[in-house]
Amino acid sequence: MLRLFDHRFEEFAADTHENLAPRAAVAVGAGAVALLALPWRVCAVWVVSTLAIESWGWFAGRQQFLKLPISTAENGAFLAYLSSMIGSWFYLATLLWMTGALAPAVAAAIIWISIIGFAQTFGSRTPLGFGVSGVTPALGVMVVLAIDPRLDWPQRWLMAGMMTLAMGFALAGARQTFAAGRRLEDAQNALRDSEAEYRVLADNTIDVIGRTGVDGVWRYISPSVELALGFTPEEMRAVIAPTYIYADDRPAVRKVTAAVLDDGRGRTCEYRMIRKDGSLVWVETSFSLARDPVTGAETEVVLHSRDVTARKGMERELVDARERAEAGAAAKADFLANMSHELRTPLNAIIGFSGVLKDSGELSERDARHARLISEASGALLLVVNDVLDFSKLESGAFELDPRPCDPMALALSAAMLVEPQAKARGLTLEIVGAGENPRLLADGPRLRQVLLNLLSNALKFTPEGGVTVQVEQCPAPISDSGDAPAGARRLRIAVSDTGIGISEDKLEAVFERFNQADVSVSRRFGGTGLGLAICKRIIELMGGWIGVESRADEGSTFWFEIDLPLAPAAAEAAEDEAEAAVLERPLRVLLTEDVDVNRELVRVMLEPFDIDLETAVNGVEAIEAVMRSAYDLVLMDVQMPVMDGLTAVARIRELEDPDQPRLPIIAMTANVLPEQVTRCLEAGMDGHIGKPINPTELLETIAAWTGGTEEATARRALAGSRL
């Protein structure tokens, strides 16, 4: 069912109300003109009546003009007013027409056409308004012309034709107005619907959406700002945008907005804002620039902000957690470094002097056995210390490989020689088997020996009878799709097989885990930290290889590893051989700086068989005085000492050196063996490092390498001098 009154009729009423004053003035003027053809009393009554109708119309159209809710009765009242107002003007025109004079008749025709014009101008928005103000008066004119006895038919047809033509123009205009009105209404409805949808999003989103002019004045801000900051949109629009930004963060926000206005690219910024209650809240805002689609001029900045206080809190917690973790790791590293130093310092004397005693021919068989037991026990303790340090370095990522040319078969033979006394003492056989060619490879030989020694020690420990076999094999490394193996690489496989107690199948997967052994009873019977195999696995994996085990309970075990390694260059092999052949070539003067008496005595005993004049100092100050007083071929420097530590002493010595004179080789000899500790020694000005417990062979090789007359030793000293 069609509505009699719709919003277009109400708009018609509002427009009619708005133009009341001009119509009242026209009514007074029309009354005055009508005096020329009508009696004054008639004109006066008409003017008064018309003004009264217009006064009624002011009240009848006021509600529509104010866009207040309108009832059907109120729209009906306006329709009644409209009919009365049109009727009043139609009556005046009819009176003028009935005078019979030409001039009044023309005036009447003008009034009738004006009524139709009013209908087209204002009433054409609504069919009801056009019908009352346009169609009805036109039909009334036709009736007047038809009943006027003074007119003949030609006159009637002429006037009727003119009125019909006027009405036709009015109808055509009204039709276009109706169509345009419908299109406009459809567009307005679509716009309202679209605006309503965006309004729903903007008004109900948790994030804050805003628009500001380039001058920083708010043009719009979504209601969600009240939830975020406590301010209503009206309160926010009463100030410029930067007002509630935390003062310390305003420069950063200004910089971002200036950049957006400069190049038009959107940017994001995090900053703090002040809530209405005075608290601070972190927000993340995306700034983008809106431009006029026609002129391209910058019109406003669009902001999209969200509360990131919780995220910033989590970030702060993560940073704090990381700092705590780093502090814990540093504390752990310091603890390990201190423990390593404290354990290695006495072990240096125990291992050193027990080695001297067991090789002495002056001891009785019983005393020699006791010295040998001390040496073996201290060696086992050193293995435990090294295992703990190695695993710590592996866990922290500080474990580094040093690939050099090495002979895998010679490496296996040397490892077997180290454990051969243990095998003989238990009545076990130890056999090294090589299959195929075994050329020299580029690998970290000491680390491979460490893995092999661990596997051999385990095999001997868990083998009550029978023996252990080490099989060394090489073959060309297969070319994989990933290209991990270098061209010409060799695949090295070393397997250690024993006839020992074996491992049950359900325990095989756990043997390479840290602090784990196949059985608790095994730990009680054989001891061990449970770190050895875990370290072996990590070392082999760092080398790009893999390790495994095959075993059955009571049938023995085979531990094996495979690595793809490049062939050693021939030049590197020659250099390695030359280095291994290094010996002392002349008498030497060496300064030993060591604060522990027993360590000084141990070094003196180790170097007694050689032509070395050894002088000692007990701290860094004495070392500096000795170097200033006498010339030495080499200085052995401890690090942790009273009065002045070794690092400070070396730095002072380097400052005192004459750059035109040969550089004095200074070698750190310390229980500080962690990678970062070794690095600090070299950075302080030392040329090399010997770890405690001291290996006599390593000590002698180091002295020979830095004091010999060979080209290599000379080049080594020159290179060290160039680092100053």
Beta strands, then each sheet from edge to edge (+ up, - down):
strand 1: 208-213
strand 2: 218-221
strand 3: 267-274
strand 4: 280-291
strand 5: 298-307
strand 6: 404-406
strand 7: 429-435
strand 8: 441-443
strand 9: 467-476
strand 10: 490-498
strand 11: 546-551
strand 12: 557-565
strand 13: 588-593
strand 14: 612-617
strand 15: 634-637
strand 16: 666-670
strand 17: 688-691
sheet 1: 2+ 1- 5+ 4- 3+
sheet 2: 6+ 8-
sheet 3: 7+ 9+ 10- 12+ 11-
sheet 4: 14+ 13+ 15+ 16+ 17+
end
